[in-house]
Amino acid sequence: MVANQLYELCEAVGPEPTRAELVPAYVRLLRDNEAEVRIAAAGKVTKFCRILSPDLAIQHTLPCVKELSSDSSQHVRSALASVIMGMALVLGKEATIEQLLPIFLSLLKDEFPDVRLNIISKLDQVN
């Protein structure tokens, strides 16, 4: 599936094609109609954001992350919860407090136990 390997393609093509072509493609995957596609894309969100500048990640990826945190599919939320803590290192302290903390707290209150477990098991990634 494309979502599983897109971040590797970004590394290969460089920053300008990534910004112009691959970021919009990844955003479309995060907002796809099929839950399976959103699951795959959500599971790679931290790896993808590591390739981007923090500003680009905040501008393009973070709005999708907010949407995915309340996705109708518990499996999408679970996939996101398993990797979202790693975004703190990518975005930095200020953006983590302002942008990610509300998402973390929302996922900690999720009705699906696997979502809560995935967040709790990754707490050590946030300093």
Secondary structure as the mmCIF struct_conf table of DSSP 4:
data_model
#
loop_
_struct_conf.conf_type_id
_struct_conf.id
_struct_conf.beg_label_comp_id
_struct_conf.beg_label_asym_id
_struct_conf.beg_label_seq_id
_struct_conf.end_label_comp_id
_struct_conf.end_label_asym_id
_struct_conf.end_label_seq_id
HELX_RH_AL_P HELX_RH_AL_P1 VAL A 2 VAL A 13
HELX_RH_AL_P HELX_RH_AL_P2 PRO A 15 PRO A 17
HELX_RH_PI_P HELX_RH_PI_P1 THR A 18 LEU A 22
HELX_RH_AL_P HELX_RH_AL_P3 VAL A 23 LEU A 30
TURN_TY1_P TURN_TY1_P1 ARG A 31 ARG A 31
BEND BEND1 ASN A 33 GLU A 34
HELX_RH_AL_P HELX_RH_AL_P4 ALA A 35 ALA A 42
TURN_TY1_P TURN_TY1_P2 GLY A 43 LYS A 44
HELX_RH_AL_P HELX_RH_AL_P5 VAL A 45 ILE A 51
BEND BEND2 LEU A 52 LEU A 52
HELX_RH_AL_P HELX_RH_AL_P6 PRO A 54 LEU A 56
HELX_RH_PI_P HELX_RH_PI_P2 ALA A 57 THR A 61
HELX_RH_AL_P HELX_RH_AL_P7 LEU A 62 LEU A 68
TURN_TY1_P TURN_TY1_P3 SER A 69 SER A 70
BEND BEND3 SER A 72 SER A 72
HELX_RH_AL_P HELX_RH_AL_P8 GLN A 74 VAL A 83
HELX_RH_3T_P HELX_RH_3T_P1 ILE A 84 GLY A 86
HELX_RH_AL_P HELX_RH_AL_P9 MET A 87 LEU A 91
HELX_RH_AL_P HELX_RH_AL_P10 LYS A 93 ALA A 95
HELX_RH_PI_P HELX_RH_PI_P3 THR A 96 LEU A 100
HELX_RH_AL_P HELX_RH_AL_P11 LEU A 101 LEU A 108
TURN_TY1_P TURN_TY1_P4 LYS A 109 LYS A 109
BEND BEND4 GLU A 111 PHE A 112
HELX_RH_AL_P HELX_RH_AL_P12 PRO A 113 SER A 121
TURN_TY1_P TURN_TY1_P5 LYS A 122 LYS A 122
HELX_RH_3T_P HELX_RH_3T_P2 LEU A 123 GLN A 125
#
